[in-house]
Amino acid sequence: MKIYIKIGVPRWEEARNWGDYHFALAMQRSLADLGHQAVIQILPEWDLPVDGDSDVTIHLMGLSYYRVKKGPLNIIWIISHPEKAEAMDLDKYDLVFAASRDLAAHLAGMVRPPVLELLQFADTYHMYPDYQPDKAAEILFVGNSRKVFRKIVEDIMTCSGNLRIWGSNWEMFLPARLISGAYFPYENVRQLYSSCAILLNDHWDDMRQWNMVNNRVFDALACKTLVVSDQVDEIGKLFGDSVVMYSDRRDLCDKVDYYLKHEQERKALVENGHKTVIGNHGVMNRMQELLAKMDYSRSMKKPPFFSFGRIFRHFFRSGEGAR
């Protein structure tokens, strides 16, 4: 099949700074390995006439609206901003994927197309253990400040252990000695993940509300990294205690301190999480699941028994139309 993957990146020059671009690249590679041609389109390319040549369009939902075209099978995959989902006019799509079981169940009774759970994944092309001594850190956070003091970073400041930060706009909140750099190439970020004892992770409020697990959790486990995250119940259902979640500042400090001091326990948790991700949540696993659910959904779209098209075809097959 020919598949267009639409992402809300405004310019190609800044595509490498967008998580959706790297997410789409991983999809593109896996779909190619499965025999399909996938083309990534950024925002200015969404309305090009070439869409008519595609079999499937997959819109990775962000903040931009996509005008669905007739012809291809139109899919939207909600991997972020779940609070915007109800305003996206989901009825115009043929199939809705939600990276959250709770959100999929919520939307299923509200919209016309089928709504199916499809979680995020580990980009196993780029994410694997790759320890680098010069990048070693006890506690690591990789992400931009978004010009707010992100809660997990604010909370960790009261804990013991050496913190390192990679990301932009942290200068207004943190001393310069904690900031390693504003940007680290995504294709090499496994080196950071693999070389820290603990990786901090957080979610947008709406993602936490809908139990939507972000892809950093999957990527970090693919690198055999212990993740300490804010509370998202679905993480426990997917990975058990392989991902450590905290409830408040004191709980965070206690858990970080414990796992910094107990390396063998830390490694045992990570080993189990790594096996789970590689076995069930790599990008190839997810693309196979996507294609299977897409095919199943299309097979269920049967024409109604009484339809003008069915009557017309029957009329001509019976020879009545020849008279």
Contacts in CASP RR format, 6 or more apart in sequence:
PFRMAT RR
TARGET T0000
AUTHOR 0000-0000-0000
METHOD contacts of the structure
MODEL  1
MKIYIKIGVPRWEEARNWGDYHFALAMQRSLADLGHQAVIQILPEWDLPV
DGDSDVTIHLMGLSYYRVKKGPLNIIWIISHPEKAEAMDLDKYDLVFAAS
RDLAAHLAGMVRPPVLELLQFADTYHMYPDYQPDKAAEILFVGNSRKVFR
KIVEDIMTCSGNLRIWGSNWEMFLPARLISGAYFPYENVRQLYSSCAILL
NDHWDDMRQWNMVNNRVFDALACKTLVVSDQVDEIGKLFGDSVVMYSDRR
DLCDKVDYYLKHEQERKALVENGHKTVIGNHGVMNRMQELLAKMDYSRSM
KKPPFFSFGRIFRHFFRSGEGAR
1 36 0 8 1.000
1 37 0 8 1.000
1 55 0 8 1.000
1 56 0 8 1.000
2 36 0 8 1.000
2 37 0 8 1.000
2 39 0 8 1.000
2 53 0 8 1.000
2 54 0 8 1.000
2 55 0 8 1.000
2 56 0 8 1.000
3 31 0 8 1.000
3 36 0 8 1.000
3 37 0 8 1.000
3 38 0 8 1.000
3 39 0 8 1.000
3 54 0 8 1.000
3 55 0 8 1.000
3 56 0 8 1.000
3 57 0 8 1.000
3 58 0 8 1.000
4 38 0 8 1.000
4 39 0 8 1.000
4 41 0 8 1.000
4 51 0 8 1.000
4 54 0 8 1.000
4 56 0 8 1.000
4 57 0 8 1.000
4 58 0 8 1.000
4 72 0 8 1.000
5 24 0 8 1.000
5 27 0 8 1.000
5 28 0 8 1.000
5 38 0 8 1.000
5 39 0 8 1.000
5 40 0 8 1.000
5 41 0 8 1.000
5 58 0 8 1.000
5 60 0 8 1.000
6 41 0 8 1.000
6 46 0 8 1.000
6 57 0 8 1.000
6 58 0 8 1.000
6 59 0 8 1.000
6 60 0 8 1.000
6 66 0 8 1.000
7 18 0 8 1.000
7 20 0 8 1.000
7 21 0 8 1.000
7 23 0 8 1.000
7 24 0 8 1.000
7 40 0 8 1.000
7 41 0 8 1.000
7 42 0 8 1.000
7 43 0 8 1.000
7 60 0 8 1.000
8 18 0 8 1.000
8 20 0 8 1.000
8 42 0 8 1.000
8 43 0 8 1.000
8 60 0 8 1.000
8 62 0 8 1.000
8 63 0 8 1.000
8 64 0 8 1.000
9 15 0 8 1.000
9 18 0 8 1.000
9 20 0 8 1.000
9 21 0 8 1.000
9 42 0 8 1.000
9 43 0 8 1.000
10 42 0 8 1.000
10 43 0 8 1.000
10 44 0 8 1.000
11 42 0 8 1.000
11 44 0 8 1.000
12 42 0 8 1.000
15 21 0 8 1.000
15 42 0 8 1.000
16 22 0 8 1.000
16 185 0 8 1.000
16 186 0 8 1.000
17 183 0 8 1.000
19 186 0 8 1.000
20 60 0 8 1.000
20 62 0 8 1.000
20 79 0 8 1.000
20 80 0 8 1.000
21 40 0 8 1.000
22 123 0 8 1.000
22 126 0 8 1.000
22 186 0 8 1.000
22 187 0 8 1.000
23 60 0 8 1.000
23 79 0 8 1.000
23 120 0 8 1.000
23 123 0 8 1.000
23 215 0 8 1.000
24 40 0 8 1.000
24 60 0 8 1.000
25 40 0 8 1.000
26 121 0 8 1.000
26 123 0 8 1.000
26 125 0 8 1.000
26 126 0 8 1.000
26 283 0 8 1.000
27 38 0 8 1.000
27 58 0 8 1.000
27 283 0 8 1.000
27 287 0 8 1.000
28 38 0 8 1.000
28 39 0 8 1.000
28 40 0 8 1.000
29 125 0 8 1.000
29 283 0 8 1.000
30 283 0 8 1.000
30 284 0 8 1.000
30 286 0 8 1.000
30 287 0 8 1.000
31 37 0 8 1.000
31 38 0 8 1.000
31 287 0 8 1.000
32 38 0 8 1.000
33 284 0 8 1.000
34 284 0 8 1.000
34 287 0 8 1.000
34 288 0 8 1.000
34 291 0 8 1.000
39 54 0 8 1.000
41 48 0 8 1.000
43 64 0 8 1.000
46 64 0 8 1.000
46 66 0 8 1.000
46 67 0 8 1.000
47 67 0 8 1.000
51 57 0 8 1.000
51 69 0 8 1.000
51 72 0 8 1.000
52 69 0 8 1.000
52 71 0 8 1.000
52 72 0 8 1.000
54 72 0 8 1.000
55 72 0 8 1.000
55 73 0 8 1.000
56 72 0 8 1.000
56 73 0 8 1.000
56 75 0 8 1.000
56 294 0 8 1.000
57 68 0 8 1.000
57 69 0 8 1.000
57 72 0 8 1.000
57 73 0 8 1.000
57 74 0 8 1.000
57 75 0 8 1.000
58 75 0 8 1.000
58 76 0 8 1.000
58 77 0 8 1.000
59 66 0 8 1.000
59 74 0 8 1.000
59 75 0 8 1.000
59 76 0 8 1.000
59 77 0 8 1.000
59 93 0 8 1.000
60 77 0 8 1.000
60 79 0 8 1.000
61 76 0 8 1.000
61 77 0 8 1.000
61 78 0 8 1.000
61 79 0 8 1.000
61 80 0 8 1.000
61 81 0 8 1.000
61 84 0 8 1.000
61 85 0 8 1.000
61 88 0 8 1.000
62 80 0 8 1.000
62 81 0 8 1.000
62 84 0 8 1.000
63 81 0 8 1.000
63 84 0 8 1.000
65 88 0 8 1.000
65 89 0 8 1.000
66 76 0 8 1.000
68 74 0 8 1.000
68 92 0 8 1.000
68 93 0 8 1.000
73 94 0 8 1.000
73 95 0 8 1.000
73 294 0 8 1.000
73 298 0 8 1.000
74 92 0 8 1.000
74 93 0 8 1.000
74 94 0 8 1.000
74 95 0 8 1.000
75 93 0 8 1.000
75 94 0 8 1.000
75 95 0 8 1.000
75 96 0 8 1.000
75 97 0 8 1.000
75 294 0 8 1.000
76 88 0 8 1.000
76 90 0 8 1.000
76 93 0 8 1.000
76 95 0 8 1.000
76 96 0 8 1.000
76 97 0 8 1.000
77 97 0 8 1.000
77 98 0 8 1.000
77 99 0 8 1.000
77 118 0 8 1.000
78 85 0 8 1.000
78 96 0 8 1.000
78 97 0 8 1.000
78 98 0 8 1.000
78 99 0 8 1.000
78 100 0 8 1.000
78 103 0 8 1.000
79 99 0 8 1.000
79 120 0 8 1.000
79 212 0 8 1.000
79 215 0 8 1.000
80 204 0 8 1.000
80 207 0 8 1.000
80 212 0 8 1.000
81 204 0 8 1.000
81 206 0 8 1.000
82 98 0 8 1.000
82 100 0 8 1.000
82 103 0 8 1.000
82 206 0 8 1.000
82 207 0 8 1.000
82 209 0 8 1.000
82 210 0 8 1.000
82 212 0 8 1.000
83 206 0 8 1.000
83 209 0 8 1.000
85 98 0 8 1.000
85 103 0 8 1.000
85 107 0 8 1.000
86 107 0 8 1.000
86 110 0 8 1.000
90 96 0 8 1.000
90 107 0 8 1.000
90 111 0 8 1.000
90 112 0 8 1.000
90 113 0 8 1.000
90 115 0 8 1.000
91 111 0 8 1.000
91 112 0 8 1.000
91 113 0 8 1.000
93 113 0 8 1.000
94 113 0 8 1.000
94 297 0 8 1.000
94 301 0 8 1.000
95 113 0 8 1.000
95 114 0 8 1.000
95 116 0 8 1.000
95 293 0 8 1.000
95 294 0 8 1.000
95 297 0 8 1.000
96 104 0 8 1.000
96 107 0 8 1.000
96 111 0 8 1.000
96 113 0 8 1.000
96 114 0 8 1.000
96 115 0 8 1.000
96 116 0 8 1.000
97 104 0 8 1.000
97 115 0 8 1.000
97 116 0 8 1.000
97 117 0 8 1.000
97 118 0 8 1.000
97 290 0 8 1.000
97 293 0 8 1.000
98 104 0 8 1.000
98 107 0 8 1.000
98 115 0 8 1.000
98 116 0 8 1.000
98 117 0 8 1.000
98 118 0 8 1.000
98 212 0 8 1.000
99 117 0 8 1.000
99 118 0 8 1.000
99 119 0 8 1.000
99 120 0 8 1.000
99 212 0 8 1.000
99 213 0 8 1.000
100 117 0 8 1.000
100 119 0 8 1.000
100 207 0 8 1.000
100 210 0 8 1.000
100 211 0 8 1.000
100 212 0 8 1.000
100 213 0 8 1.000
100 234 0 8 1.000
101 117 0 8 1.000
101 211 0 8 1.000
101 234 0 8 1.000
102 210 0 8 1.000
102 211 0 8 1.000
102 234 0 8 1.000
103 210 0 8 1.000
103 211 0 8 1.000
103 212 0 8 1.000
104 115 0 8 1.000
104 116 0 8 1.000
104 117 0 8 1.000
106 210 0 8 1.000
107 115 0 8 1.000
108 114 0 8 1.000
108 115 0 8 1.000
109 115 0 8 1.000
114 297 0 8 1.000
114 300 0 8 1.000
116 293 0 8 1.000
116 297 0 8 1.000
118 286 0 8 1.000
118 289 0 8 1.000
118 290 0 8 1.000
118 293 0 8 1.000
119 213 0 8 1.000
119 238 0 8 1.000
119 281 0 8 1.000
119 286 0 8 1.000
120 213 0 8 1.000
120 214 0 8 1.000
120 215 0 8 1.000
120 218 0 8 1.000
120 286 0 8 1.000
121 215 0 8 1.000
121 218 0 8 1.000
121 281 0 8 1.000
121 282 0 8 1.000
121 283 0 8 1.000
121 285 0 8 1.000
121 286 0 8 1.000
122 215 0 8 1.000
122 218 0 8 1.000
122 219 0 8 1.000
122 221 0 8 1.000
122 222 0 8 1.000
122 277 0 8 1.000
122 278 0 8 1.000
122 281 0 8 1.000
122 282 0 8 1.000
122 283 0 8 1.000
123 215 0 8 1.000
123 219 0 8 1.000
123 222 0 8 1.000
123 282 0 8 1.000
123 283 0 8 1.000
124 222 0 8 1.000
124 278 0 8 1.000
124 282 0 8 1.000
124 283 0 8 1.000
124 284 0 8 1.000
125 283 0 8 1.000
126 186 0 8 1.000
126 187 0 8 1.000
126 188 0 8 1.000
126 189 0 8 1.000
126 190 0 8 1.000
127 189 0 8 1.000
127 190 0 8 1.000
127 193 0 8 1.000
127 218 0 8 1.000
127 219 0 8 1.000
127 220 0 8 1.000
127 222 0 8 1.000
127 223 0 8 1.000
128 190 0 8 1.000
128 222 0 8 1.000
128 223 0 8 1.000
129 190 0 8 1.000
129 194 0 8 1.000
129 223 0 8 1.000
129 224 0 8 1.000
130 190 0 8 1.000
130 191 0 8 1.000
130 194 0 8 1.000
130 223 0 8 1.000
131 191 0 8 1.000
131 194 0 8 1.000
131 195 0 8 1.000
132 191 0 8 1.000
132 194 0 8 1.000
132 195 0 8 1.000
133 195 0 8 1.000
135 191 0 8 1.000
135 192 0 8 1.000
135 195 0 8 1.000
136 195 0 8 1.000
136 196 0 8 1.000
137 162 0 8 1.000
137 163 0 8 1.000
137 164 0 8 1.000
137 192 0 8 1.000
137 195 0 8 1.000
137 196 0 8 1.000
137 197 0 8 1.000
138 161 0 8 1.000
138 162 0 8 1.000
138 163 0 8 1.000
138 164 0 8 1.000
138 196 0 8 1.000
138 197 0 8 1.000
138 198 0 8 1.000
138 260 0 8 1.000
139 156 0 8 1.000
139 159 0 8 1.000
139 161 0 8 1.000
139 162 0 8 1.000
139 163 0 8 1.000
139 164 0 8 1.000
139 196 0 8 1.000
139 197 0 8 1.000
139 198 0 8 1.000
139 200 0 8 1.000
139 256 0 8 1.000
139 260 0 8 1.000
140 163 0 8 1.000
140 164 0 8 1.000
140 165 0 8 1.000
140 166 0 8 1.000
140 192 0 8 1.000
140 193 0 8 1.000
140 196 0 8 1.000
140 198 0 8 1.000
140 199 0 8 1.000
140 200 0 8 1.000
141 150 0 8 1.000
141 152 0 8 1.000
141 153 0 8 1.000
141 156 0 8 1.000
141 163 0 8 1.000
141 164 0 8 1.000
141 165 0 8 1.000
141 166 0 8 1.000
141 199 0 8 1.000
141 200 0 8 1.000
142 165 0 8 1.000
142 166 0 8 1.000
142 167 0 8 1.000
142 184 0 8 1.000
142 189 0 8 1.000
142 192 0 8 1.000
142 193 0 8 1.000
142 199 0 8 1.000
142 216 0 8 1.000
143 165 0 8 1.000
143 166 0 8 1.000
143 167 0 8 1.000
144 167 0 8 1.000
144 168 0 8 1.000
144 169 0 8 1.000
144 170 0 8 1.000
145 153 0 8 1.000
145 167 0 8 1.000
145 168 0 8 1.000
145 169 0 8 1.000
145 170 0 8 1.000
145 172 0 8 1.000
145 173 0 8 1.000
146 169 0 8 1.000
147 169 0 8 1.000
147 172 0 8 1.000
149 173 0 8 1.000
150 202 0 8 1.000
151 202 0 8 1.000
151 230 0 8 1.000
152 200 0 8 1.000
152 201 0 8 1.000
152 202 0 8 1.000
152 229 0 8 1.000
152 230 0 8 1.000
152 252 0 8 1.000
153 165 0 8 1.000
153 173 0 8 1.000
153 174 0 8 1.000
153 200 0 8 1.000
154 173 0 8 1.000
155 246 0 8 1.000
155 248 0 8 1.000
155 249 0 8 1.000
155 252 0 8 1.000
156 163 0 8 1.000
156 200 0 8 1.000
156 252 0 8 1.000
156 253 0 8 1.000
156 256 0 8 1.000
157 163 0 8 1.000
157 174 0 8 1.000
158 249 0 8 1.000
158 253 0 8 1.000
159 252 0 8 1.000
159 253 0 8 1.000
159 256 0 8 1.000
159 257 0 8 1.000
160 253 0 8 1.000
160 256 0 8 1.000
160 257 0 8 1.000
161 256 0 8 1.000
161 257 0 8 1.000
161 260 0 8 1.000
163 178 0 8 1.000
164 178 0 8 1.000
164 180 0 8 1.000
164 196 0 8 1.000
165 174 0 8 1.000
165 178 0 8 1.000
165 179 0 8 1.000
165 180 0 8 1.000
165 181 0 8 1.000
166 179 0 8 1.000
166 180 0 8 1.000
166 181 0 8 1.000
166 182 0 8 1.000
166 183 0 8 1.000
166 184 0 8 1.000
166 192 0 8 1.000
167 179 0 8 1.000
167 181 0 8 1.000
167 182 0 8 1.000
167 183 0 8 1.000
167 184 0 8 1.000
168 182 0 8 1.000
168 183 0 8 1.000
170 178 0 8 1.000
170 179 0 8 1.000
171 179 0 8 1.000
184 192 0 8 1.000
189 219 0 8 1.000
190 219 0 8 1.000
190 222 0 8 1.000
190 223 0 8 1.000
193 199 0 8 1.000
193 219 0 8 1.000
193 220 0 8 1.000
193 223 0 8 1.000
193 225 0 8 1.000
194 223 0 8 1.000
194 224 0 8 1.000
194 225 0 8 1.000
196 225 0 8 1.000
197 226 0 8 1.000
197 259 0 8 1.000
197 260 0 8 1.000
197 263 0 8 1.000
197 266 0 8 1.000
198 226 0 8 1.000
198 227 0 8 1.000
198 228 0 8 1.000
198 256 0 8 1.000
198 259 0 8 1.000
198 260 0 8 1.000
198 266 0 8 1.000
199 216 0 8 1.000
199 220 0 8 1.000
199 225 0 8 1.000
199 226 0 8 1.000
199 227 0 8 1.000
199 228 0 8 1.000
200 227 0 8 1.000
200 228 0 8 1.000
200 229 0 8 1.000
201 214 0 8 1.000
201 216 0 8 1.000
201 217 0 8 1.000
201 220 0 8 1.000
201 227 0 8 1.000
201 228 0 8 1.000
201 229 0 8 1.000
201 230 0 8 1.000
202 229 0 8 1.000
202 230 0 8 1.000
203 212 0 8 1.000
203 213 0 8 1.000
203 214 0 8 1.000
203 229 0 8 1.000
203 230 0 8 1.000
203 232 0 8 1.000
206 212 0 8 1.000
207 214 0 8 1.000
207 232 0 8 1.000
208 230 0 8 1.000
208 231 0 8 1.000
208 232 0 8 1.000
211 232 0 8 1.000
211 233 0 8 1.000
211 234 0 8 1.000
212 232 0 8 1.000
212 234 0 8 1.000
213 232 0 8 1.000
213 234 0 8 1.000
213 235 0 8 1.000
213 238 0 8 1.000
216 227 0 8 1.000
217 227 0 8 1.000
217 229 0 8 1.000
217 235 0 8 1.000
217 239 0 8 1.000
217 243 0 8 1.000
218 277 0 8 1.000
218 281 0 8 1.000
218 282 0 8 1.000
220 227 0 8 1.000
221 227 0 8 1.000
221 239 0 8 1.000
221 242 0 8 1.000
221 243 0 8 1.000
221 270 0 8 1.000
221 273 0 8 1.000
221 274 0 8 1.000
221 276 0 8 1.000
221 277 0 8 1.000
222 274 0 8 1.000
222 277 0 8 1.000
222 278 0 8 1.000
222 282 0 8 1.000
224 267 0 8 1.000
224 270 0 8 1.000
224 271 0 8 1.000
224 274 0 8 1.000
225 270 0 8 1.000
226 244 0 8 1.000
226 259 0 8 1.000
226 266 0 8 1.000
226 269 0 8 1.000
226 270 0 8 1.000
227 243 0 8 1.000
227 244 0 8 1.000
228 243 0 8 1.000
228 244 0 8 1.000
228 245 0 8 1.000
228 246 0 8 1.000
228 252 0 8 1.000
228 255 0 8 1.000
228 256 0 8 1.000
228 259 0 8 1.000
229 235 0 8 1.000
229 243 0 8 1.000
229 244 0 8 1.000
229 245 0 8 1.000
229 246 0 8 1.000
230 245 0 8 1.000
230 246 0 8 1.000
231 245 0 8 1.000
231 246 0 8 1.000
231 247 0 8 1.000
232 245 0 8 1.000
235 243 0 8 1.000
235 245 0 8 1.000
236 243 0 8 1.000
236 245 0 8 1.000
238 276 0 8 1.000
238 281 0 8 1.000
239 272 0 8 1.000
239 273 0 8 1.000
239 276 0 8 1.000
241 269 0 8 1.000
242 269 0 8 1.000
242 270 0 8 1.000
242 272 0 8 1.000
242 273 0 8 1.000
242 276 0 8 1.000
243 273 0 8 1.000
244 255 0 8 1.000
244 259 0 8 1.000
244 269 0 8 1.000
246 252 0 8 1.000
246 255 0 8 1.000
259 265 0 8 1.000
259 266 0 8 1.000
279 285 0 8 1.000
303 309 0 8 1.000
303 310 0 8 1.000
304 310 0 8 1.000
315 321 0 8 1.000
316 322 0 8 1.000
END
